[in-house]
Amino acid sequence: MGARFAFTGGREGWVRLTLTAVGVGLGVALLLLTTALPSVLTQRHQREQDRQEGHMFSMVLPPKADDTVLITSTDTRWHAKDVRGRLLEPEGPRAPLPPGVGRFPGKGEMVVSPSLRDLLASDGAKLLRQRIPYRIAGTIGESGLIGSHELAYYAGADDLVPKPANMRVQRLHAFGDPDQRPERTDPVLILLTLVMFVTLLMPVAVFVATAVRFGGERRDRRLAALRLVGSDSRMTRRIAAGEALVGALLGLVVGAVFFMAGRQAAGSVEVMGESLFPSYLDPSPVLVAVVAVAVPVCAVLVTLFAMRRVVVEPLGVVRTARPARRRLWWRLLVPVAGLALLYPMIGKGRSHGDFNQYLVVAGVLLLLVGVTALLPWIVEAVVARLGAGALSWQLAVRRLQLSSGTAARMVNGIAVAVAGAIALQMLFAGVESQYTKDTGRDPERAQMEIDLSDRTPSAALGPAFARTKGVRASAALSTVSIGDRRRDPGHFASVTVGDCAALRELARLPSCRDGDAFVVDRPGTDQARRSFLRPGSHDFLDPTFTKPLPGREIPWTVPAGVRTATVRADSLQQGVDGLLVTPSVLPARAVAGGYGQVYVRLDLSVPDAEEYVRNTAARVDPLSSAWHWTATEQSGRYTSLRTGLFVGAACVLALIGASLLVSQLEQLRERRRLLSALVAFGTRRRTLGLSVLWQTALPIALGLLLASVVGLVLGAVLLRMTATPVTVDWPSVLSMTGVGAAVVLAVTLLSLPPLLRLMRPEGLRTE
C-alpha cells in the first residue's frame, strides 16, 4: 500500500517521489564513484607497469636478437604539462611493440596520443612542433595510455647505439616490468587515505538519510487519514516504510543513470593534470551490491527512526505539541567513543608499524557522527533563547523553534563535510614537510639544467644555448671519473671540465685561464685520497668498476701547478669534489666521453623562454633531458593523494549544493499554503524572503561553528597519531568554513525565485 501511495498520490505524490529519487540518486552516484576509485588506481598502475621498459636503467645489456628493440626516453614538457616521448628501433621481425601501438613507426614518423595530436594541430604549438618534428603516422590506443589527456608519442629511429655504461639507450625483449615488487606501504599515507575516504563518504551518507525523509509532514497527515479508516500504528509505520523504500529504489536507478552519465563524461575532464578513461570507473560488484542493499535498508530504518516521536492519530498528527527536550549525555558519548578508539594510536607515527584500519575508520566515523548527534541539540538550545527582533527574524525564530530538527537535518551534511575537510587539511599541512625534500638547487642561480647524452661534449654545445632566445647566461660542464687503478680503483674522484667562467660557478678560483687545473679543498678529505690527486700522480680517467672494456680507460698524469679551489656555498653542482680543469688539460677523448651538463639562466621577461631552451636541447642532442629547477619537490604518492582530495572534495561540494537545493525546495513546497496565507494577510514578500534567509543562516552558523571545533579536535588527534607537532592551519580552516558558507548562500539565492512563485494567493486552493 505504501508503494502504491508513492505512485498514485497525484501531483503532490509525484513531486515528493521525484525529489526523493533525485536526492537519493545524487548520493548513490557519488557512492558508486567512490566504489570505483580502487579500480581507477589499480588500472592506472597496471597500465603504467605494462608499458614500462623492464630493463631500463640496467647496467646489464642483453644481446641483440630478432625479438629485441632499442628504446630511449625523450621526455619533455610543454608549459606545465609533461610529454612522454620514446624513440624506438626494432632489431628484428619479432621485436616487441609497446602497448597501444599497432606497428613500429618508421624513421621520421611517430604515433601519438589523441591529446598530443590535437595539441600539435593547434595554432599555439609552433615551438612544440619544432621540438617534435616527426610526421604523425598513427594514434596510440587506450591500452598504451594512463589517461585520456596524456601527452605521449613513440617515434622511429635507426641510429640508436646501446652502451652498458650509458643507460639512455637500452635493449628490451619485452615491455612491462617483470621484476616489479610491491612498494613498502607508508603508514601515514595509508592513514591519510583512510581518513580521506571516511570524511568524503560520511556527508554522502548523511544526505541520503536526509533525502528519504522528504515530504515527511504531508505523509504523516495522510497516515492519519488511514488511521481514521481502521489501520493501527504498526500498519502506518509499515506503509511509511514501504513508501520510503520505493523512493530509495527509484533513487538507486536515478543514481545509476547519473553515475553512467558522469562516467562517460569523465574521459573529457582533466583536473590538475590528471585524467582517466571511462573504462577505469568500473565499480567492484561486491561494493555495488553493498550500496544496492544499504541504501534501501537505510531508507526504511531512517523512516522508522523518524516516526518514533510522531504520534499518528485518527484525527491528526501530534507533532506540533511541545516535545521533550533533547538529552545531551548520549550525544556526547558518540564523539567521546570515537576519541577513545583513536587514543591508543597516539604517537605511533610511521616507525611503529601500521595503524589499525578498523579503529581508524570507526574512530573518525564516530567523531563525524557526533556532529550529526550534537547539532540538533545545539540548534534547539540556541533558538529556544531567541526572541525579540524584526518581523522576519521573529518568523524565522518561531519556525526554528517549532521544527529545529528539520533545520538541523538540512545542515548536518555540510557540517560533517566541513569538519572532515578541516581535519584533513590540518593533517595534510602537518605532514607535508615529511614528503617534501630540499633539492639543493637554487632557482635564483639557474632556472634550467640540460643533461646531455654522450653524442656531443658539452663544451661544443654551450654556445648554442648561449645564443638561444630568452637565455641570459649558460655554463657548460663535463664530468669524468678518475681512479688510482685501471680497474676497480681503491680511490676515485671526479674531474669536472669547463671554461673558467663555468668553473667559477662551482668554486672560488684564485685566477684562471685555459690550461689551469684546481683541486677542490673539502673538509674531512683523507690523506690517501689527496695523494692520488697530487701533481705527477699516474691515474686513469674513466676507470672500469665491473667487467673491463678494452681501450676505455685512459692513462693520465695529474699536471704540475695544480692549485687549490674552495667550493661555493651556492655551487651549481652538488657534491663538487676532485679536480676542476679547463678543457685543454685533458685528452680530447676523455672530454668527449664525459657526462655533460649545461646550466641556463633565463631572461624571465621573454615569453616561452623555457620552450626555446628545450627546443635547442632537442635540436643539438635529441637524447638530452631538460629540467626546470625547483627548490623543493614532493613525493608523487603524496601529491596524488592531495589531487584525489581536491577532486573528491569538489564532488562532495557539488553534491552538498545540489542536495541542499533539493532540500530547500522541498521545505518551501511543504510550507506553500502557510506562505500564501501570510501573503494574503498582507505580509510583505521581502519580509518572507528575509525570514527564509534567517531560517537557513542560523542553523548554518551553528553547524559551521560546531564543525570547526570537531574538525580541529580530529585534526589534532590525527597529527598526534602521526607523531607530528600539532599546528592549526588557520587559513585552511577559515577557507573551508568560508566555502561551506558560500555554498549555502548560493543555494539560498537559487531558492529565491521558487519562493517568490510560491508566495501567491493561489497557493490557498485545495481539493
C-alpha positions in Angstrom: 0.0 0.0 0.0 2.9 2.4 0.8 4.4 1.6 -2.7 1.0 2.4 -4.3 0.8 5.7 -2.4 4.2 6.7 -3.8 3.0 6.4 -7.4 -0.7 7.2 -7.0 -0.6 10.3 -4.8 -1.4 12.7 -7.6 0.8 15.6 -8.5 1.9 16.0 -4.8 3.0 12.4 -4.7 4.9 12.6 -7.9 6.8 15.7 -6.9 7.6 14.2 -3.5 8.8 10.9 -5.2 10.9 12.9 -7.7 12.6 15.0 -5.0 13.4 11.8 -3.0 14.7 10.0 -6.1 16.9 12.9 -7.1 18.3 13.4 -3.6 19.0 9.7 -3.1 20.3 9.4 -6.7 22.9 12.1 -6.2 24.2 10.3 -3.1 24.1 6.9 -4.9 26.0 8.3 -7.8 28.8 9.6 -5.6 28.8 6.3 -3.6 29.2 4.4 -6.9 32.0 6.8 -7.9 33.8 6.0 -4.6 33.4 2.3 -5.1 35.1 2.7 -8.5 38.1 4.5 -7.1 40.1 1.3 -6.2 39.6 0.2 -9.8 40.9 3.6 -11.1 44.0 3.3 -9.0 44.6 -0.3 -9.9 44.1 0.1 -13.6 46.3 3.3 -13.9 49.1 1.5 -12.0 48.7 -1.6 -14.2 48.8 0.5 -17.4 52.0 2.2 -16.2 53.6 -1.2 -15.4 52.6 -2.7 -18.7 54.4 -0.1 -20.7 57.5 0.1 -18.5 60.8 -0.6 -20.1 61.5 -3.6 -18.0 65.3 -3.4 -18.1 65.5 0.4 -18.2 68.5 1.7 -16.2 70.0 -1.7 -16.1 73.8 -2.0 -16.4 73.4 -5.5 -18.0 72.8 -5.2 -21.7 71.1 -8.2 -23.3 72.4 -9.5 -26.6 70.9 -8.4 -29.9 68.3 -10.8 -31.3 65.4 -10.8 -33.7 63.0 -10.2 -30.8 64.7 -7.1 -29.3 64.1 -3.4 -29.7 66.2 -0.4 -28.8 64.5 2.3 -26.8 65.4 5.6 -25.3 63.5 8.3 -23.4 62.9 11.7 -25.0 60.5 13.1 -22.4 59.9 16.8 -22.4 57.5 19.4 -21.1 55.1 21.9 -22.8 54.4 24.7 -20.4 53.1 22.9 -17.3 52.3 19.6 -18.9 54.6 16.5 -19.2 55.1 15.0 -22.6 56.1 11.3 -22.6 58.4 10.5 -25.5 60.2 7.4 -26.7 62.4 6.6 -29.7 62.1 3.0 -31.0 64.4 1.0 -33.2 63.3 -2.7 -33.8 66.2 -5.1 -34.3 64.3 -8.0 -35.7 60.9 -9.1 -37.1 59.7 -10.3 -33.7 60.6 -7.1 -31.8 58.0 -6.3 -29.1 55.6 -3.5 -29.6 54.7 -1.1 -26.8 51.1 -1.4 -25.6 48.6 0.6 -27.7 50.9 0.6 -30.8 49.9 -1.4 -33.9 53.2 -1.1 -35.8 56.6 0.4 -35.4 56.9 4.0 -36.8 59.5 4.4 -39.5 62.4 6.9 -39.4 60.9 10.4 -39.1 57.4 9.0 -38.2 55.6 8.8 -34.9 52.4 7.5 -33.3 50.9 10.0 -30.8 48.2 10.1 -28.2 44.9 11.8 -29.3 45.5 14.8 -27.0 49.1 15.3 -28.3 47.7 15.1 -31.9 45.2 17.8 -31.1 47.8 19.9 -29.4 50.2 19.7 -32.3 47.5 20.8 -34.7 46.6 23.9 -32.6 47.9 27.3 -33.6 49.8 27.9 -30.3 52.0 24.8 -30.5 54.6 26.0 -33.1 57.5 25.6 -30.7 56.4 22.1 -29.8 56.1 21.1 -33.4 59.7 22.2 -33.9 60.8 20.1 -31.0 58.9 17.0 -32.1 59.4 17.2 -35.9 58.1 13.8 -36.8 55.2 13.0 -39.2 52.2 11.6 -37.4 51.6 8.1 -38.7 49.1 6.7 -36.2 47.5 7.0 -32.8 48.4 5.3 -29.5 45.5 3.1 -28.3 43.9 3.4 -24.9 45.9 0.4 -23.6 49.1 2.4 -24.0 48.0 5.5 -22.1 47.2 6.1 -18.4 44.8 9.0 -19.0 42.6 10.4 -21.8 44.5 13.7 -21.8 48.0 12.3 -21.6 50.5 13.7 -24.0 52.7 10.9 -25.4 54.4 9.7 -28.6 56.6 6.9 -30.0 58.9 7.9 -32.8 61.0 5.8 -35.1 64.9 5.9 -35.2 67.7 4.0 -36.9 70.8 5.3 -35.2 70.4 4.3 -31.6 73.6 2.8 -30.0 73.2 0.9 -26.7 76.0 1.0 -24.3 76.3 -0.7 -20.9 77.8 2.4 -19.3 75.2 4.7 -20.9 71.8 4.0 -19.6 70.0 6.2 -22.1 69.6 3.6 -24.8 68.5 0.1 -23.7 67.7 -3.1 -25.4 64.4 -4.9 -24.5 62.9 -8.3 -25.1 59.5 -7.2 -23.8 57.6 -4.3 -22.3 56.5 -4.4 -18.7 58.5 -4.8 -15.5 58.9 -8.5 -14.8 60.7 -7.8 -11.5 58.2 -5.4 -10.0 58.0 -5.7 -6.3 55.2 -4.2 -4.1 56.4 -0.9 -2.5 56.6 -0.8 1.2 53.4 0.9 2.4 53.8 4.1 4.3 51.6 4.0 7.4 51.0 7.8 7.3 49.9 7.7 3.7 47.6 4.7 4.5 46.1 6.8 7.4 45.6 9.8 5.0 43.8 7.5 2.5 41.5 6.0 5.2 40.6 9.4 6.7 40.0 10.8 3.2 37.6 8.1 2.3 35.6 8.3 5.5 35.4 12.1 5.5 34.3 12.2 1.9 31.7 9.4 2.2 30.2 10.5 5.5 28.4 13.6 4.1 27.1 11.4 1.3 25.5 9.0 3.8 24.0 11.9 5.7 22.4 13.4 2.6 21.0 10.0 1.5 19.4 9.7 5.0 18.0 13.2 4.7 16.6 12.7 1.2 14.5 9.7 2.2 12.6 11.9 4.6 11.4 14.4 2.0 7.7 15.1 2.3 7.5 13.7 5.8 4.9 16.1 7.2 2.4 15.5 4.3 3.0 11.8 4.5 2.2 11.8 8.2 -1.1 13.7 7.6 -2.0 11.1 5.0 -1.3 8.3 7.5 -3.7 10.0 9.9 -6.5 9.6 7.4 -5.6 5.8 7.2 -5.9 5.6 11.0 -9.4 7.1 10.6 -10.4 4.2 8.3 -9.1 1.5 10.6 -5.3 0.9 10.3 -3.3 0.6 13.6 0.0 2.4 14.4 2.2 -0.6 13.3 0.5 -0.7 10.0 1.0 3.0 9.4 4.7 2.6 10.1 5.0 -0.3 7.6 3.1 1.8 5.0 5.5 4.7 5.6 8.5 2.4 5.3 7.1 1.0 2.0 6.7 4.4 0.6 10.3 5.3 1.6 11.5 2.1 0.1 10.0 2.9 -3.3 11.7 6.3 -3.2 15.1 4.7 -2.3 14.8 2.1 -5.1 13.9 4.7 -7.6 16.9 6.7 -6.3 19.1 3.7 -7.0 18.0 3.8 -10.6 18.4 7.6 -10.9 21.9 7.3 -9.2 22.9 4.6 -11.7 21.9 6.9 -14.5 23.8 9.8 -13.0 26.8 7.6 -12.5 26.8 6.3 -16.1 26.4 9.9 -17.4 29.3 11.1 -15.2 31.4 8.0 -16.1 31.0 8.8 -19.8 31.9 12.5 -19.2 34.9 11.7 -17.1 37.1 11.0 -20.1 36.8 14.6 -21.3 37.8 16.1 -17.9 41.3 16.9 -16.7 41.9 18.0 -13.1 45.3 19.3 -12.0 47.0 17.5 -14.8 45.3 14.1 -14.1 42.8 12.4 -16.4 41.3 9.0 -16.8 39.3 6.8 -19.2 35.7 5.9 -18.6 36.6 2.2 -18.5 38.6 2.9 -15.3 35.4 3.7 -13.5 34.4 0.1 -13.1 32.9 -0.4 -9.6 33.6 -3.6 -7.7 30.5 -5.9 -7.9 30.7 -6.6 -4.2 30.7 -2.8 -3.4 27.9 -2.2 -5.8 25.9 -4.9 -4.1 26.6 -3.3 -0.7 25.3 0.1 -2.0 22.3 -1.5 -3.6 21.3 -3.2 -0.3 22.5 -0.5 2.2 20.5 2.4 0.6 17.0 0.8 0.8 17.7 -0.6 4.2 18.9 2.9 5.3 15.7 4.4 3.9 13.5 2.0 5.9 15.4 2.4 9.2 15.6 6.2 8.9 11.8 6.4 8.3 11.0 4.1 11.3 13.5 6.0 13.4 12.0 9.4 12.4 8.5 8.3 13.3 9.4 7.2 16.9 8.4 10.6 18.2 5.5 11.2 15.9 2.0 10.1 17.1 -0.3 9.5 14.2 -3.8 9.6 15.5 -7.1 9.3 13.5 -7.8 13.0 13.9 -4.3 14.3 13.2 -0.6 14.2 13.8 0.6 15.1 17.2 3.9 16.7 16.0 3.5 20.3 16.9 2.9 19.8 20.6 5.8 20.8 22.8 8.3 17.9 22.6 10.5 16.7 25.3 13.9 18.4 25.4 16.6 16.5 23.7 19.1 14.8 26.0 22.7 15.8 25.8 24.5 12.9 27.6 24.2 10.2 25.0 25.1 12.7 22.2 28.4 13.4 23.9 29.1 9.7 24.2 29.4 9.4 20.4 32.4 11.7 19.8 34.0 10.6 23.1 33.8 7.0 22.0 35.5 8.0 18.7 38.3 9.7 20.6 38.7 6.6 22.8 39.2 4.4 19.7 41.8 6.7 18.3 43.7 7.3 21.6 45.7 4.0 21.7 47.3 5.0 18.3 48.6 8.4 19.5 52.3 8.8 19.0 52.5 5.7 16.7 54.0 7.6 13.7 55.5 5.6 10.8 58.1 3.8 12.9 55.8 1.5 15.0 54.0 -0.4 12.3 50.7 0.2 10.5 47.7 1.9 12.1 44.8 -0.3 12.9 42.5 0.4 10.0 39.3 -0.7 11.7 40.0 1.5 14.7 40.8 4.5 12.5 37.7 4.1 10.4 35.4 3.6 13.4 37.0 6.4 15.4 36.8 9.0 12.6 33.3 7.8 11.8 32.1 8.3 15.4 33.6 11.7 15.6 31.8 12.8 12.5 28.6 11.1 13.5 29.0 13.1 16.7 28.4 16.3 14.6 25.0 15.0 13.5 24.1 14.0 17.0 25.1 17.3 18.7 23.9 19.7 16.1 20.1 19.2 16.7 20.6 19.7 20.5 22.7 22.9 19.9 20.2 24.3 17.4 17.3 23.6 19.8 19.1 25.1 22.8 20.1 28.3 21.0 16.8 29.0 19.2 14.8 28.4 22.4 16.5 31.5 23.8 16.0 33.8 20.8 13.0 36.1 20.6 12.6 39.8 20.0 13.6 41.4 16.7 12.3 42.4 13.3 9.3 40.6 11.9 11.3 38.5 9.5 13.6 37.5 12.5 10.6 36.5 14.6 9.0 34.4 11.8 12.3 32.6 11.3 12.9 32.0 15.0 9.4 30.7 15.6 9.7 28.4 12.7 13.0 27.1 14.0 11.6 26.7 17.5 8.8 24.5 16.1 11.0 22.4 13.8 14.6 22.7 14.9 15.2 19.0 14.0 14.3 19.7 10.3 16.6 22.7 10.2 19.5 20.6 11.7 18.9 17.8 9.2 19.5 20.2 6.3 22.7 21.5 7.9 24.1 18.1 9.0 25.6 17.2 5.7 27.6 20.4 5.2 28.7 20.5 8.8 30.1 16.9 8.5 31.8 17.8 5.3 33.4 20.9 6.7 34.5 19.1 9.9 36.2 16.4 7.8 37.8 18.9 5.4 39.3 20.9 8.3 40.7 17.8 9.8 42.2 16.6 6.5 43.7 20.0 5.7 45.4 20.0 9.2 46.7 16.5 8.6 48.0 17.3 5.1 49.6 20.5 6.2 51.2 18.9 9.2 52.8 16.0 7.4 53.6 18.0 4.2 57.2 18.6 5.3 57.8 14.9 5.6 57.0 14.4 1.9 58.8 17.5 0.7 62.5 17.4 0.3 65.0 20.1 -0.5 66.6 19.6 -3.9 69.7 21.6 -3.1 69.1 23.7 -6.2 68.8 27.5 -6.1 66.4 28.7 -8.8 67.9 32.2 -8.4 71.3 30.9 -9.7 69.9 28.9 -12.6 66.4 28.1 -13.9 67.2 25.1 -16.1 69.6 22.2 -16.4 70.2 20.2 -19.5 71.7 16.7 -19.1 73.4 15.7 -22.3 73.9 12.3 -23.8 77.4 11.1 -24.9 76.9 12.1 -28.5 78.5 15.6 -28.2 80.6 17.1 -25.5 79.0 19.9 -23.5 81.8 22.4 -24.5 80.7 22.2 -28.1 77.1 22.7 -27.2 77.5 25.5 -24.8 77.5 28.3 -27.4 74.3 27.0 -28.9 72.4 27.6 -25.6 74.1 30.9 -25.0 72.7 32.1 -28.4 69.2 30.8 -27.6 66.4 33.4 -27.3 65.5 34.0 -23.6 68.9 32.9 -22.2 70.9 35.4 -20.2 73.8 33.1 -19.4 74.9 29.5 -19.6 77.6 27.3 -18.1 78.7 24.1 -19.9 80.4 21.4 -17.8 81.5 17.8 -18.3 82.4 15.3 -15.6 84.8 12.4 -15.9 85.8 9.9 -13.2 89.4 9.3 -12.2 90.9 6.4 -10.2 94.2 5.2 -9.0 93.9 1.9 -10.9 92.7 0.9 -14.3 90.1 -1.5 -12.9 88.2 -1.3 -9.6 90.2 1.6 -8.2 90.8 1.9 -4.5 90.4 5.6 -4.6 88.5 7.6 -7.1 87.1 11.0 -7.6 85.6 13.2 -10.3 87.2 15.6 -12.8 85.0 18.5 -13.8 85.8 20.1 -17.1 84.7 23.6 -18.2 85.9 27.0 -19.2 86.9 29.5 -16.5 83.5 31.2 -16.4 81.8 27.8 -15.9 84.2 26.6 -13.2 83.7 29.9 -11.3 80.0 28.9 -11.0 81.3 25.9 -8.9 84.2 27.2 -6.8 86.2 30.3 -5.9 89.3 30.3 -8.0 92.4 32.3 -7.3 92.8 33.1 -11.1 92.0 31.1 -14.2 93.0 30.7 -17.8 92.9 27.8 -20.3 95.3 25.1 -19.2 94.8 25.6 -15.4 93.8 22.8 -13.0 92.5 23.0 -9.4 92.0 20.5 -6.7 88.8 21.0 -4.6 89.5 21.6 -0.9 86.8 19.9 1.1 87.0 19.4 4.9 87.5 15.8 6.0 89.2 14.6 2.9 91.6 11.7 3.9 95.3 11.9 3.1 95.2 8.8 0.8 92.6 10.4 -1.3 94.6 13.6 -1.5 97.8 11.7 -2.5 96.4 10.2 -5.8 95.3 13.7 -6.9 98.7 15.4 -6.2 100.7 16.7 -9.2 102.6 14.0 -11.0 100.3 11.1 -9.9 99.7 8.5 -12.6 96.0 7.8 -12.6 93.3 6.5 -15.1 90.4 8.5 -16.5 87.1 6.7 -16.8 88.3 3.5 -14.9 86.2 0.4 -15.0 84.3 -0.8 -11.9 82.9 -4.0 -13.3 83.8 -6.0 -16.4 86.8 -4.4 -18.2 86.1 -2.7 -21.5 89.3 -2.7 -23.7 90.5 0.8 -24.6 88.0 2.6 -22.4 90.4 3.6 -19.6 92.7 6.5 -20.4 96.1 6.8 -18.6 96.6 10.3 -17.4 99.1 12.2 -15.2 97.9 14.9 -12.9 99.6 18.1 -14.2 102.0 20.2 -12.3 100.8 23.5 -10.9 97.5 22.3 -9.6 96.1 24.9 -7.2 93.5 24.7 -4.5 89.9 25.9 -5.0 87.1 26.3 -2.5 83.6 25.2 -3.3 81.0 27.9 -3.4 78.1 27.5 -1.0 75.7 28.2 -3.9 77.5 26.0 -6.4 75.5 24.9 -9.4 76.5 21.3 -8.8 76.1 19.4 -5.6 79.0 17.4 -4.1 81.7 19.1 -6.2 84.9 17.1 -5.4 88.2 16.0 -7.0 89.7 18.2 -9.8 88.4 21.2 -11.7 90.2 21.6 -15.0 89.9 23.6 -18.2 89.4 21.6 -21.5 93.0 21.7 -22.8 94.3 19.9 -19.7 92.6 16.5 -20.5 92.9 14.4 -23.6 90.1 15.2 -26.2 88.8 11.6 -26.0 88.3 11.9 -22.2 86.5 15.3 -22.6 84.2 13.9 -25.3 83.3 10.8 -23.2 82.3 12.9 -20.2 78.9 13.3 -18.7 77.8 16.7 -19.9 75.5 19.3 -18.3 74.5 22.8 -19.3 73.1 25.2 -16.7 71.0 28.0 -18.0 70.0 31.3 -16.5 66.8 32.7 -18.2 65.5 36.1 -19.0 62.1 35.6 -17.4 60.7 38.7 -19.3 60.9 36.7 -22.6 57.7 34.7 -23.2 58.3 30.9 -23.6 61.9 31.2 -22.7 61.9 27.7 -21.3 60.4 26.3 -24.5 63.2 27.9 -26.6 65.8 26.2 -24.4 64.0 22.9 -24.7 63.9 23.3 -28.5 67.7 24.0 -28.6 68.3 20.9 -26.4 66.2 18.7 -28.7 68.0 20.1 -31.8 71.6 19.7 -30.7 71.1 16.5 -28.8 67.8 14.6 -29.2 68.6 12.3 -26.3 69.2 15.2 -23.8 66.9 15.9 -20.9 66.0 19.5 -19.9 64.9 20.1 -16.3 63.3 23.0 -14.6 64.9 23.8 -11.3 62.8 24.0 -8.1 64.0 24.4 -4.6 61.8 21.6 -3.3 60.0 18.6 -4.6 57.1 16.5 -3.2 56.5 12.7 -3.1 54.4 11.6 -6.1 52.1 9.5 -3.9 51.5 12.4 -1.5 50.8 14.7 -4.4 48.4 12.1 -5.9 46.5 12.0 -2.6 46.2 15.7 -2.5 44.9 15.7 -6.0 42.4 13.0 -5.1 41.3 15.0 -2.1 40.7 18.0 -4.3 38.7 16.0 -6.8 36.7 14.3 -4.0 36.0 17.5 -2.2 34.8 19.1 -5.4 32.4 16.2 -6.0 31.1 16.3 -2.4 30.7 20.1 -2.5 28.7 19.7 -5.7 26.6 17.1 -4.0 26.1 19.3 -1.0 24.9 22.2 -3.1 22.5 20.1 -5.2 21.1 18.3 -2.2 20.7 21.4 -0.2 18.9 23.0 -3.1 16.6 20.0 -3.3 16.0 20.1 0.5 15.3 23.8 0.4 12.7 23.4 -2.4 11.1 20.5 -0.6 10.8 22.6 2.6 9.3 25.5 0.6 6.8 23.2 -1.0 5.8 21.9 2.4 5.1 25.5 3.5 3.4 26.7 0.4 -0.1 27.2 2.0 1.5 28.9 5.0 3.4 31.3 2.8 0.3 32.0 0.7 -1.7 32.7 3.8 0.9 35.1 5.2 0.9 37.0 1.8 -2.9 37.1 1.8 -2.8 38.7 5.3 -0.6 41.4 4.0 2.9 40.2 4.8 5.5 41.8 2.5 7.4 39.4 0.3 10.7 41.0 1.3 9.9 40.1 4.9 9.2 36.4 4.0 12.3 36.3 1.9 14.4 37.5 4.8 12.7 35.1 7.1 13.7 32.2 4.8 17.3 33.5 4.8 17.4 33.7 8.6 16.0 30.2 8.8 18.9 29.0 6.7 21.6 31.2 8.2 21.1 30.5 11.9 21.5 26.7 11.7 24.3 27.0 9.2 26.2 29.4 11.5 25.8 27.0 14.4 26.7 24.0 12.2 29.9 25.6 10.9 30.9 26.6 14.4 30.4 23.0 15.6 32.2 21.7 12.5 35.2 23.9 13.2 35.5 22.6 16.7 35.1 19.0 15.8 37.4 19.4 12.8 40.2 21.0 14.9 39.9 18.2 17.6 40.0 15.5 14.9 42.9 17.1 13.1 44.9 17.5 16.4 44.3 13.8 17.2 45.4 12.7 13.8 48.5 14.8 13.9 49.4 13.3 17.3 48.8 9.8 15.9 51.4 10.6 13.2 53.9 11.9 15.8 53.7 15.4 14.2 53.6 18.6 16.2 50.0 20.0 16.4 49.7 23.2 14.4 46.5 24.8 13.2 46.5 25.8 9.6 44.1 28.8 10.2 43.9 29.9 6.5 42.7 26.4 5.6 40.2 26.3 8.5 38.8 29.7 7.5 38.7 28.8 3.8 36.9 25.5 4.4 34.4 27.3 6.6 34.0 30.1 4.0 33.4 27.5 1.3 30.7 25.9 3.3 29.0 29.3 3.9 29.4 30.2 0.2 27.6 27.0 -0.9 24.7 27.7 1.5 24.5 31.3 0.3 24.4 30.2 -3.3 21.7 27.6 -2.6 19.6 30.3 -0.8 19.9 32.7 -3.7 18.8 29.9 -6.1 15.8 29.1 -4.0 14.5 32.7 -4.1 12.8 32.5 -7.5 10.7 29.4 -6.5 9.9 31.2 -3.2 8.5 34.2 -5.0 6.3 31.9 -7.1 5.0 30.1 -4.0 4.0 33.4 -2.3 0.8 33.8 -4.3 -2.9 33.6 -3.1 -3.5 30.7 -5.5 -1.5 28.6 -3.1 -4.5 28.6 -0.7 -6.5 26.4 -3.1 -7.1 22.9 -2.0 -9.1 19.8 -3.1 
